[in-house]
Amino acid sequence: MWGTGRARAVLATTILGSGMAMLDSTIVNVALPRIGAELGASVAGLQWILDGYLLALASLILIAGSLGDRYGRRRVFTFGVLWFGAASLLCGVAPTTELLVVARVLQGVGGALLTPGSLAILQSVFVRADRGRAIGAWSGLSGVATAIGPLLGGLLVQAWSWRLAFLINLPVAAACVWLARRYVPESRDDALTGRPNVGESVVGAVGLAGVTGALVEAPVRGADALVVTAGLIGVAGLVVFVVLQRRGSDPLVPPQLFANRTFVLSNALTFLVYAALGGVMVLMVLQLQVSLHYSPTASGLAGVPITLIMLALSARSGSLAQRFGPRAQLVGGPVLIGVGMLLLRRVEPGAGYWTDVLPGLLVFGFGLAAVVAPVTATVLAAAPDRYAGVASGVNNAVARTGSLLAVAVLPAVAGLTGAQYADPAALTEGWRTALLVCAVASIVGGLLALGTDNRVLKPAPECHSCGVDAPPARLPD
């Protein structure tokens, strides 16, 4: 199927959908200073604008993957795109910080429905021999959407308002729905019966919400009754969620997935790397605009080298991982990301772009291109094909939870509270501390990949002639 018009249309559909959700997670970053100024938001308010979206995404993405496997991946994906577009409209017209946070939570619900569906569609439509290339192209171009977010956000903010950062999603959602209905075949797991376990998803959501709320509000409120209660409810919810997964008859996350060491280590790598990325990408835009006095557009342009590197190398990175095994890239990519973060500690008031900003961005970009496609393909290949949606949901939930907790924790670790994000001296000190923490997390993630199976992406010979109407059997362990 690779190289046909149908293949290109399926790729375009999944890239538009997931890219829209990924783009929105970064395009908002560059708008944060203007949002804070217009709506009078504090650091905690800005954290909730980011974490409201990530919380809904991370909490619901597991059941969303299961819904796709059960009721149809194209159907759930399309519904998610429509929901995301409607919530984006609410974000674009929100008059207060509180209403914007509510709209962002709703937007996260749509993102949870469409994100795992995009990968599961690729997994079910393409034969195994082509999946590495397909996922590589998806990762690379979706990653470009993430990287180009700050530039596009800067242009939109300066053209009119931060509200355009949300309203831009409406035409993208419309195009994605049209492509999905016209070109994407429906697929599902016919072995699944009964109703999805919504109760477990609610327990997991309550757990994440409680922990996140406690982490965000503790630096402002201290250990008062509300913070302590939220933290206890959150921890209890997460413990109950894990127990239900281990003992339930129809768990959201089949325990047998975690019997595969490569699946476990790849998800641990994902958590650490995406936590590091989530923290740095938020603070970088603030540092460039507040401490170095870049305009929104200039702060977006600063990240263009990452975009170019991702565009040029990500698809090839997926092919190399399939041909030679992913381990070298899973180890080397996060280490390069960590080194790039350490180089970016030189970005402080008076720093030059070519001598201080660009070197760190280049190393960061090469590391990102090396690891994004292989880690996604490794997680999916390490799981049975019938669990494609669930495996995708787990990996996405892990990634979003990493970013969620980083946004919740890093400002406090960096010593940023109240309106200190508007003070160049305080922000620079926090920026340097946060980069050190994030670099260590990324490098540790790369070291974990030393224990992964380097053969997991090797295509089985018998899969070269498999039809696209049913996924081929998984590789033997």
C-alpha positions, 0 to 999 in steps of 0.5 A, a space after each residue: 500500500 505504501 506510495 499509493 494515493 490511498 496511503 497518502 490520504 490516510 497519512 494526511 488524515 492522521 497527521 492533520 488530526 494528531 498534528 492539530 492536537 499536538 500543535 495546540 499544545 505548543 501554540 498556546 505556549 507562545 501566547 501565554 504572556 499575552 493571555 496572562 496580561 489580558 486575563 490577569 492570570 497568575 503563574 497558577 492560572 497559566 499552569 491550569 491553562 496548560 494542565 487543564 488540557 493535559 489532564 483531560 488528555 492523559 486521563 481519558 486517552 486510555 479509554 479513548 483507545 479502547 473505544 476505538 478498538 471497540 466501536 471503530 477507530 475511524 468513528 471515534 477519531 472523527 468524533 474526537 476531531 469534531 469535539 476538538 474543533 468545537 472546544 477550540 471555538 469556546 477557547 477562542 471566545 473565553 472572557 476569563 481565565 476560569 472559563 478558558 481553563 474549562 474550555 481547555 479541559 473540554 479541548 483535552 477530551 477531544 484530543 484524547 479521542 483523536 490522538 490514539 485513533 490516529 496511530 491505531 488507524 496506521 497500525 490497522 491499515 498498513 501491513 507490518 512491513 510498511 508500518 515503520 515508514 508510516 509511523 516515521 512519517 506520522 511522527 515526523 510531520 506531527 512533530 513538525 506541527 508541534 515544533 512549528 507551533 511557537 512560530 505560528 502562535 507568534 504570528 497569530 498573536 501579533 496579527 490580532 490576538 492569542 484567540 487566533 491560536 485556538 480559532 485556527 483549529 476550525 478549518 483544520 478540523 473540517 478538512 480532517 473530517 472530510 478526508 477521514 470519511 472519504 479515504 480512511 477504512 473502518 477497523 475495530 477489534 471484533 473480539 471485544 464485547 460488552 461495554 467499555 469500563 468507564 468507571 475505571 477511567 473516572 477513577 484514574 481521572 480523579 487520581 490525576 486531577 487530585 495529584 495535579 491540583 495539589 502540585 499546582 496549588 501547593 506553592 501558592 496556598 501551602 499545605 492547607 486543607 484543600 491541598 492536602 485533601 486533593 493530594 490524598 484523594 489523588 493518591 488514593 484514586 491512582 492506587 485504586 486504579 492500579 488495583 482495578 487494572 490488576 484484578 478486574 475482569 475487563 481492565 482498561 490496560 490489559 496487565 499482559 502488556 506489561 509482561 513485555 520488558 520493552 513495552 515497559 522500558 519504552 513507556 518509562 523512557 517516554 514519561 521522562 523525555 516528555 516530562 523534560 520536553 513539556 517543562 522546557 518548551 513552556 519556559 523557553 517561550 517565556 524566557 525568550 519573550 520576558 528575559 531576552 525581549 523577543 517578540 512573539 513572532 521572533 520567539 517562534 522563529 527561534 525554534 525553526 531549526 528544530 522544525 527543519 531537523 524534524 522534517 528532514 530526519 524523522 521519517 528516515 529515523 523510523 526507517 533506520 530503526 526498523 532496519 537496524 533496530 531502535 536501541 541506538 536511537 532510543 539511547 542516543 536521542 534522549 542523551 542528545 536532548 539532555 545535552 541540548 538542554 544543558 547548552 540552553 542554560 546559556 540563554 539569559 539576558 544579553 545572550 546572542 541567538 547564533 552563539 547561545 540559543 542556536 547551538 542548544 536548539 540544534 543538538 536538541 532537535 537532532 535528539 528529538 528527531 532520533 527518538 520520536 519515531 522509534 519510541 512510538 513504533 517500539 511501543 506499538 510493535 511490542 504489543 499484540 496487534 489486537 491491542 493497538 488502540 490500547 497500546 497507543 493510548 497507554 503511550 500517549 497517556 504516559 507522554 501527556 502525564 509526563 508533561 502534565 506533572 512537569 508543568 505542575 511541578 517545575 515552576 515550584 522547583 524553579 522557584 516561580 510563583 505568583 507573577 514572577 514569570 514577568 520578572 527577567 531575573 527571577 525567570 532566568 534563575 528558574 529557567 537555569 534550574 529547570 533545564 538542569 532538572 529536565 536534562 537529567 530526566 531525559 538522559 536517564 530515560 535514554 539509559 533505560 533504553 539499554 534494556 530494550 529489545 533491539 529486534 522489536 521492529 524487525 518485520 516478519 517475512 510472512 507479513 509482506 503479503 498480508 492484506 490491509 483488511 486484517 492486521 498480521 500476527 505479532 512478531 514472536 517474542 
